[in-house]
């Protein structure tokens, strides 16, 4: 009887430990959903649901979903000749976006497009003209189909913060200023010298033009509009 009681207690303890491990793993897999936004902000999830509510793009072709993860992927035989985007149908200007991103295949960068518009070029109907917050290679900001150049280059902080896996990121866009935090560290704080280009527009997830198989994944994508003037994921002293 004592042996049975010991076994039962041990089994319950093991079960609790296993449940705690699962809960911790799930929390880590949904980091953006655990971030506490200021009480004044009303966070919402972008691209929610199996049908990507409120979105447009090559859904089901180059953009699919696996659980909480949005997968942007192409094959060598079916690759975008012009960078393509999964776009919100709603426009945004001043916002906070918390998400994770990871390169799975190929070393081509991806990014979050903001402050612009859907742009048709080279036969691609879902490209973008505007600002691109690039990651995790070529960290920096690019101006798509306007200045066509880096408007901000990483000073080394983003590359140092990059963990080569799921990068936890926060974009605080308050025109004409963009702040970027990566894995709890402020890595960019930049103001556009051309504020007239910082216009309300859709938010886009980039799958870069390529001729080889590539895959990038996004997770979380929690957004609030009219955010407070502070980053919320930067760790003290970072």
N, C-alpha and C positions, 0 to 999 in steps of 0.2 A: 504493500500500500504506500509506504514512504517513497519507494522508488518511483511509483506511478505519479505521486504528487510532485516529486522533483522533476520528472520528465514533463509534466503538464506545465509547471512554472517556467521551466527552461524553454518550452515550446512557445508559451505566451510571450516571454521576453524576446525570443528570437523573432517572433512575428512582429512585435512592436518595433524592434530594431530594423527589420526589413521594411516595414511600412514607413518608418522615418527616413530610411535611405531613399525609398521611392519618392516620398514627398519632397526631399531635398533635391533629388534629380529633376523632378518635374518643375520645381521652382527655378533651378538653374536653366532649364530648357525654355523657360518663359520669363527671362529676366526682365524684359520691358514691362511685363504685366505686374511685376512686383515693385516697380519704381513708384514712390509716393509723390504725386504731383501736388503743388500748392492748392490750398482750399479754394482759391479764387479761380482756378482753372478747371475745365471740364474735359478730361481726356476721352478720346474716342479711338477705336481701332480702325485703321485704314485697310482697305482691301479684304474685308472680313467675309467669312463664309466660303463654301465650296465654289460659288459662282462669282466671287470677287465683286460683291455689291459696291456700286458706285465707281466702277472702274471700266476702262476700255484699253484695248491693245490686242496683241496676238494671244489671247487667252485660249488655253488648250493646245496651242502649238509651241510657242517658246516660253510661255508662262503657265505653270501648273502649281498645284498645291499638294503637299504631303503633310497632313496634320496641320501643325501651326506654322510650317515652313513654306514660304513661296519660293519656288524653284524656277530660275531663269536659265534655260539650257538649250543648246542646239547641237546638231550633229555636223560632221564635216560636209555631208551631202546637202544639208538644209540649214545653212547659216545665214544670218542677216548681213546683207551687203552694206547697209547703213545702220548705225546704232538705233535700236528700237527700245521702246519704253512701255511699261505698264503704267497707265496714267489715271489719276483721279479725275472724275468728271467735275468735281467741285474745285474752285480756285481758292488759293490761300496766299497770304502775304506775310503777316506776322504770326509765327507759330513756334511751337516746341515739338520736336519729333525725337522719340526714343525708340531705338531698334538695335538689332544685331545683324551683322553681315559677314559672310564667309565665302572665300573662293574655294571651289571644290576641284575644278579642272581648268587648266590653262592659267597663264600668269597675267591675262588681260585684266585691267582694272574694271570696276563697275562704279556706280555712284547714284546719288539722289539728285534729280533735276528739280530746280525751283525757279520762281520769279521769271517765268517765260510763257511759252505757249506750245501747243502741239504743232508740229512743223512737218510738212510733206516735202521730201527731197529724195532724189535718186530712186523713185518708185516706192519709197517707204512712207506709209501714211501715218505712222505713229513714232516719228522721230521728234526731236525737241529743240527749240531755240530758247536759250536762256542760260542760267547759271547751273553748273554741275559741281556738287560736293563729291570729290572723287575718293575712292578707297578700293582695296587696301594696298594696291600698288599705285605709284604716282600720286600719293596723297597731295591734295591741294584743291584749288577751285579753278574751273575752266569756264570760259564763256563760249557757249555752243552757237555756231552760225551767226555770230555778231563780231566780237573782237577776235574770235578763233585763236585764243591763246590762253596760257595760264594767266589768271588774274591774281592768284595767290599761290605761291609754292611753299610746300612744307619746309619749315626751318629745322627739321630733324626731330621735333617732339612727337609727331604722329608716327613716324617710322619707328621710333624708340618704344612707343606705347603699343604698337602692333604686336599681338600675341600669335600671329600666324594661324589663327583658328577663328572661332566666333569672336568677333570684335564687338564690344558693347559701345554703342555710340549715342550721342545726344547732339542734335542740331538745334541751336537757338537762333532763329532767323527773325530779326527785327530791323527791317529795311532802314538804311542800307548796310546794316551790320550783320555779320554771320559769326557765331561762335560755335566751335566744335570741340566736344569732349570725347576721348577714346579711352575706354577701360579705366574710367575714373580720373582721367587727367585732362586738363585744358590743353589742347594742342594747337588751336588757331583762334584768333580774335582779329577780324579784318573788317574794314569799312570800304565799300565800293566808292571810288572817287567819281563814279557816274551814277548817282542815285536815281536818275531818270530811267535807268534800265532795271531797277529793282521793283518790278510790277507784280501785281496779283496774277497768279497763274496756277495751273495744275501741278501736282507733285508727281514725279515719275521715277520708277525704278529702272535702271539701265541694264540692258544686255548689249554689250559692245559689238560693233561690226567685227567680223572675224571670218577666217576661212578654215578654222580647225575646231574640233569639239571643245566646248567650254561650258562651264556651269558655275553660277553664283547663287547663293541662297540668302534669303532675308527672313527675319523672324521678329515678331513683336509689332513694330510700326504703330506705336501709340502716339497720338497727336493731340495737342491742345492749342486753341487759337488765343490771340491776345495774351501771351504769356507774361509772367512777371520777369523783371529784368535781372535774372540770375540763373546760372546753370544749377541743376538739381542732382546731377550724378557725379560731380567732381568730389573726390575724397578730400578730407581736410589735409592741408599741407601740400596738395598736388597742383 
